[in-house]
Amino acid sequence: MGALAELIGVIQRIVQNTIQAMKLTDMSVGTVMSVSPLAIQTDTGMSMLPEAAVTLTDAVRERIVPVQGGEGGDVAVTEGLKPGDRVLMLRVKNGNQYIVLSKLA
């Protein structure tokens, strides 16, 4: 039984190390450097994230709706990203894709 328990322990450590190495998801903080094209610099010091590697949630997309009645016009329901904004992101796909969750105050 001792050898079997040791083998199981080794297999468990290998699986744990493999999962940690994959870094399936992780939180990250970044700063918006430009909006068009979108570029975000992570606080980890890695290279700037290009627009193709970033997915925006509705919480950080600009949303403008028309006002009904009165003077009319439009109202910004959510303000979009602008240079200098600090954002909270979820790193996915082994660090190849980032989802921008929200702005940080």
C-alpha positions in Angstrom: 0.0 0.0 0.0 2.9 2.4 0.7 4.1 2.4 -3.0 0.6 2.9 -4.3 0.0 5.8 -1.9 3.3 7.4 -3.0 2.4 6.9 -6.7 -1.0 8.6 -6.1 0.7 11.5 -4.4 3.1 11.9 -7.3 0.2 11.9 -9.8 -1.7 14.5 -7.7 1.3 16.8 -7.6 1.8 16.5 -11.4 -1.9 17.4 -12.0 -1.7 20.4 -9.6 1.5 21.7 -11.3 -0.1 21.3 -14.7 -3.2 23.2 -13.8 -1.2 26.0 -12.2 1.0 26.2 -15.2 -2.0 26.6 -17.5 -3.2 29.7 -15.6 -6.8 29.2 -16.8 -8.1 32.5 -15.3 -6.6 35.2 -13.3 -7.5 38.8 -12.4 -5.4 41.6 -13.8 -5.3 45.4 -13.6 -4.4 47.6 -16.5 -4.4 51.1 -17.8 -6.1 52.2 -21.1 -3.3 53.7 -23.2 -5.5 54.5 -26.3 -9.1 53.9 -27.4 -8.9 53.8 -31.2 -7.3 51.4 -31.6 -7.9 50.0 -28.1 -4.6 49.3 -26.3 -4.3 48.4 -22.6 -1.0 48.2 -20.6 -1.1 45.6 -17.8 0.4 46.3 -14.4 2.5 43.2 -14.7 4.8 44.9 -17.1 4.1 42.7 -20.1 3.7 44.2 -23.5 0.6 46.3 -24.3 -2.5 44.3 -25.1 -3.8 44.8 -28.6 -7.5 45.3 -29.4 -7.7 41.8 -30.8 -6.8 40.3 -27.4 -9.4 42.3 -25.4 -13.1 41.8 -25.0 -15.2 44.5 -23.5 -18.2 43.9 -21.2 -21.3 46.2 -21.3 -20.1 47.9 -18.1 -17.2 49.6 -20.0 -18.8 50.1 -23.4 -20.2 53.6 -24.2 -24.0 53.5 -24.2 -26.0 56.5 -25.3 -29.8 56.5 -25.4 -32.2 59.1 -26.7 -34.3 61.0 -24.1 -38.1 60.7 -24.6 -40.1 63.9 -24.3 -39.1 67.3 -23.0 -36.1 68.8 -24.9 -35.1 65.4 -26.3 -31.4 64.8 -27.0 -29.2 61.9 -25.8 -28.0 60.7 -22.4 -24.8 58.7 -21.8 -26.0 55.7 -19.7 -22.4 54.3 -19.4 -19.3 56.2 -20.3 -16.9 54.3 -22.5 -13.2 53.9 -21.9 -10.7 56.7 -22.2 -6.9 57.0 -22.0 -5.8 56.8 -18.4 -8.7 54.7 -17.1 -7.6 51.9 -14.8 -9.5 48.7 -15.5 -10.1 45.3 -13.9 -9.6 42.4 -16.3 -10.1 38.7 -16.3 -7.2 36.9 -18.0 -8.4 33.8 -19.9 -7.2 31.3 -22.6 -3.8 30.9 -21.0 -3.2 34.6 -21.0 -4.0 35.1 -24.7 -7.3 36.9 -24.1 -8.5 39.5 -21.5 -12.1 40.4 -20.6 -12.4 44.0 -19.3 -14.9 43.7 -16.4 -15.0 47.2 -15.0 -13.3 50.5 -14.4 -11.5 51.1 -11.1 -12.0 54.3 -9.1 
